[in-house]
Amino acid sequence: MNITITITGTTARITPRGEIDYDTLPPLRAAVDRLPLRVTDLLWDLEHLSFTDVAGLHLLFGPAPQDGPQRRTTATGLQDQPLQLLLLAADLFPTAYDVTRLIPDTPAGLVTRMP
């Protein structure tokens, strides 16, 4: 997995390329853990993400470390398979997977519609 990180002010943009699964989850979490404390907004650019399993859900919706800063997490560039997984998780567990928080520009109808 190739990971690109760009920090602008208080926003970090993390762009993984490849797949997110339990083998690639640790380096992605480590990338987040290494962010400067001044970063308050975390944007996952998933344009180059071809696949994710439940590990992607853990990454995007997992709790922040207790000793780390609280960051607003959003995602952009979702491809078909990762988007399908997020929508399925939101449909099955709406209180645990608030897709409207993660993808603020998602049309309301899309969150409740399963393609």
C-alpha positions as CSV (number, residue, x, y, z in Angstrom):
1,M,0.0,0.0,0.0
2,N,1.2,3.4,-0.9
3,I,0.1,6.3,1.4
4,T,0.3,10.0,0.6
5,I,-0.2,12.5,3.4
6,T,-0.6,16.3,2.7
7,I,-1.0,18.7,5.6
8,T,-2.4,22.2,5.0
9,G,-2.9,24.2,8.2
10,T,-5.0,22.1,10.5
11,T,-6.2,19.6,7.8
12,A,-4.5,16.4,6.9
13,R,-5.4,14.6,3.6
14,I,-4.5,10.9,3.6
15,T,-4.6,9.2,0.2
16,P,-4.1,5.4,0.3
17,R,-3.6,3.5,-2.9
18,G,-4.7,-0.1,-3.2
19,E,-6.9,-2.0,-0.7
20,I,-7.7,-1.7,2.9
21,D,-7.8,-4.9,4.8
22,Y,-6.4,-6.1,8.1
23,D,-2.8,-6.3,6.6
24,T,-2.9,-2.7,5.5
25,L,-4.8,-1.3,8.5
26,P,-1.7,-1.0,10.8
27,P,0.3,1.3,8.5
28,L,-2.8,3.5,7.9
29,R,-3.4,3.8,11.7
30,A,0.3,4.6,12.2
31,A,0.0,7.4,9.6
32,V,-2.8,8.9,11.6
33,D,-1.0,8.5,14.9
34,R,2.0,10.4,13.4
35,L,0.0,13.4,12.4
36,P,0.9,16.6,14.3
37,L,-1.3,17.5,17.2
38,R,-2.4,20.7,15.4
39,V,-4.4,18.6,12.8
40,T,-8.0,18.8,13.7
41,D,-9.5,17.7,10.4
42,L,-8.7,14.4,8.8
43,L,-9.8,13.9,5.1
44,W,-9.5,10.4,3.7
45,D,-9.1,10.7,-0.1
46,L,-10.3,7.3,-1.3
47,E,-10.2,7.9,-5.0
48,H,-7.4,5.3,-5.5
49,L,-8.9,2.8,-3.1
50,S,-10.1,-0.2,-5.1
51,F,-11.4,-2.4,-2.2
52,T,-12.0,-2.4,1.5
53,D,-13.5,-4.9,3.9
54,V,-14.6,-4.4,7.5
55,A,-11.1,-3.1,8.3
56,G,-12.0,0.1,6.4
57,L,-15.0,0.6,8.6
58,H,-12.8,0.2,11.7
59,L,-10.4,2.8,10.2
60,L,-13.0,5.3,9.3
61,F,-15.3,4.9,12.3
62,G,-13.0,3.6,15.1
63,P,-12.6,5.6,18.2
64,A,-9.8,8.1,18.5
65,P,-6.9,7.2,20.8
66,Q,-7.7,8.2,24.3
67,D,-4.4,10.2,24.6
68,G,-4.7,11.7,21.1
69,P,-6.6,14.7,19.7
70,Q,-10.2,14.5,18.6
71,R,-10.4,15.0,14.8
72,R,-13.3,15.5,12.5
73,T,-13.0,12.7,9.9
74,T,-14.5,13.0,6.4
75,A,-14.0,11.0,3.2
76,T,-14.0,11.8,-0.5
77,G,-13.5,10.1,-3.8
78,L,-15.3,6.8,-2.8
79,Q,-15.3,4.3,-5.5
80,D,-18.2,1.7,-6.0
81,Q,-17.1,-1.1,-3.7
82,P,-16.1,1.0,-0.7
83,L,-19.2,3.1,-1.1
84,Q,-21.4,0.0,-1.3
85,L,-19.8,-1.3,2.0
86,L,-20.4,2.0,3.8
87,L,-24.0,2.2,2.6
88,L,-24.6,-1.4,3.7
89,A,-23.1,-0.7,7.1
90,A,-25.1,2.5,7.5
91,D,-28.3,0.6,6.5
92,L,-27.7,-2.2,8.9
93,F,-26.3,-0.2,11.8
94,P,-27.3,3.4,11.3
95,T,-26.3,4.6,14.8
96,A,-22.8,3.1,14.5
97,Y,-22.0,4.1,11.0
98,D,-23.2,7.7,10.4
99,V,-22.3,8.1,6.7
100,T,-23.7,11.6,6.7
101,R,-21.1,12.6,9.2
102,L,-18.3,10.9,7.2
103,I,-19.4,12.1,3.8
104,P,-21.1,15.4,4.5
105,D,-22.0,16.1,0.9
106,T,-23.8,12.8,0.5
107,P,-27.4,13.3,-0.7
108,A,-29.8,12.1,2.0
109,G,-31.6,9.7,-0.4
110,L,-28.3,7.9,-1.1
111,V,-27.7,7.0,2.5
112,T,-30.9,5.1,2.8
113,R,-31.0,3.6,-0.7
114,M,-29.2,0.3,-1.4
115,P,-28.3,0.1,-5.1
